[in-house]
Amino acid sequence: MKESIKSDPVILDFDTVSLSSDLIISNQSIGVANSSSGFDDVDGILGIGPVQLTEGTVENTNTVPTVSDNLKTQNIISTEVIGISFNPTTSKSTQNGELTFGDVDSSKFTGSITYTPITSTTPSSYYWGIDQSISYGSTPILQGASGIVDTGTTLVLLATNAFVEYRILTGGLYDLRTGLLKINQEQYANLQDLNFEVGGTTFTLTPNGQIWPRALNGAIGGEDGDIYLVVGDVSGLKPLSYDLAKY
């Protein structure tokens, strides 16, 4: 469910990277992975995390500027901002996401944008980490915790204690075939909003936003017509014992 790459420190190599006709970066470093997993029909990943994450990844230098850093340094964009838009999908071939470098696409959202500082809590502070509180419906399940905004993770991963509470509240049971929680139609009808309070603004995953697209159940080894939740345990532990704990 999550793509990954692995590489020992390598010597830097540079090339011209063209993101579009208007976004051409010169002298951009390129890394070669020794191994990878979870990739399908792609050649690699484009990292846009904090520069400090590159520390120790290459030889003869401490850190490596990312594409967004170089876009700003080379005056291709005036502000180092990246707008990211995801839309629900029902087909593996549908391309309905968008990256906007140096700005945000106002057609992709309504209302105003909420800005919040990067958390000071480690290890989230090493990433694009934020402080947040989470509730399921009106029930708090995680208060004053830090988390990471990450485009490379398929699931919404909660701290173990919050995940256990979520599993009990939804009634979901661990599915061996997919590694996800599975609920029945009645439980789906009673599913509540999953709310993330960040910087004074509440962002909501509706019931439909908490389930795996049913048209793509086969892509994860699931059964047609079954309902799988995309909320998981950040520890990666298989929650078989949680099912027993409910009773």
Residue pairs with C-beta under 8 A, 6 or more apart in sequence:
1 38
1 154
1 155
1 179
1 220
1 232
2 38
2 152
2 153
2 154
2 155
3 36
3 37
3 38
3 39
3 45
3 152
4 36
4 37
4 38
5 33
5 35
5 36
5 37
5 44
5 45
6 33
6 34
6 35
6 36
7 31
7 32
7 33
7 34
7 35
7 57
8 34
9 56
9 57
9 58
9 59
10 31
10 32
10 57
10 58
10 59
11 58
11 59
11 60
12 29
12 58
12 59
12 60
12 61
12 64
13 29
13 30
13 32
14 27
14 28
14 29
14 30
15 28
15 30
16 24
16 25
16 26
16 27
16 28
17 24
17 25
17 28
17 30
17 67
18 24
18 25
19 25
19 67
19 101
22 76
23 71
23 76
23 77
23 101
24 76
25 67
25 70
25 71
25 74
25 76
26 74
27 70
28 67
28 70
29 58
29 64
29 65
31 57
31 58
31 64
33 44
36 44
45 152
46 67
47 53
47 54
47 66
47 67
48 66
48 67
48 68
48 82
48 151
49 66
49 127
49 128
50 126
50 127
50 128
51 63
51 64
51 65
51 66
51 69
52 63
52 126
53 126
53 127
54 63
54 64
54 66
55 62
55 63
57 64
58 64
65 73
67 101
68 77
68 80
68 82
68 101
69 80
71 77
71 80
71 101
71 102
72 78
72 79
72 80
72 102
76 102
77 101
77 102
77 103
78 102
79 102
79 103
80 102
81 101
81 102
81 103
81 104
82 99
82 100
82 101
82 102
83 98
83 99
83 100
83 103
83 104
83 105
83 108
84 97
84 98
84 99
84 100
84 151
85 97
85 98
85 99
85 100
85 105
85 108
85 109
86 96
86 97
87 96
87 97
88 208
88 209
88 213
89 96
89 213
89 216
90 213
90 215
90 216
91 215
91 216
92 216
92 219
98 105
98 108
104 113
114 198
114 199
114 200
114 201
115 199
116 130
116 131
116 198
116 199
118 125
118 128
118 129
118 130
119 125
119 129
119 130
119 131
119 146
119 147
121 129
121 131
121 146
123 129
124 130
124 146
124 147
124 148
125 146
127 148
127 149
127 150
128 148
128 149
128 150
129 146
129 147
129 148
129 149
130 146
130 147
130 148
130 149
130 198
130 199
131 144
131 145
131 146
131 147
131 198
132 142
132 145
132 146
132 147
132 196
132 197
132 198
133 140
133 142
133 143
133 144
133 145
133 196
133 197
134 140
134 141
134 142
134 145
134 158
134 162
134 194
134 195
134 196
134 197
135 141
135 194
135 195
135 197
136 165
136 166
136 169
136 170
136 192
136 193
136 194
136 195
137 169
137 192
137 193
137 195
138 192
139 165
139 169
139 192
141 158
141 162
141 165
141 166
141 169
142 158
142 159
142 161
142 162
145 159
145 162
154 230
155 180
155 230
155 231
155 232
156 194
156 205
156 210
156 230
156 231
156 232
157 163
157 231
157 232
157 233
157 234
158 166
158 231
158 232
158 233
158 234
159 234
160 233
160 234
160 235
160 237
163 231
163 232
163 233
163 234
163 239
164 239
164 242
164 245
166 172
166 194
166 231
167 181
167 239
167 242
167 246
168 242
168 246
169 192
170 181
170 183
170 187
170 191
170 229
171 183
171 187
172 181
172 182
172 183
172 187
172 229
173 181
173 182
173 183
173 243
174 180
174 181
174 182
174 238
174 239
174 240
174 242
174 243
175 181
175 182
175 222
175 226
175 228
177 221
177 222
177 223
178 212
178 220
178 221
178 222
178 228
179 232
179 238
180 212
180 220
180 222
180 228
180 229
180 230
180 232
181 228
181 229
181 231
181 232
181 239
182 226
182 227
182 228
182 229
183 191
183 227
183 229
184 227
185 227
187 227
188 207
188 211
188 227
191 207
191 210
192 207
193 204
193 205
193 206
193 207
194 204
194 205
194 209
194 210
194 231
195 202
195 203
195 204
195 205
196 202
196 203
196 204
196 205
197 203
210 229
210 230
210 231
211 227
211 228
211 229
211 230
212 220
212 222
212 227
212 228
212 229
212 230
214 224
214 225
214 226
214 227
217 223
217 224
217 225
217 226
217 228
218 224
220 228
222 228
233 239
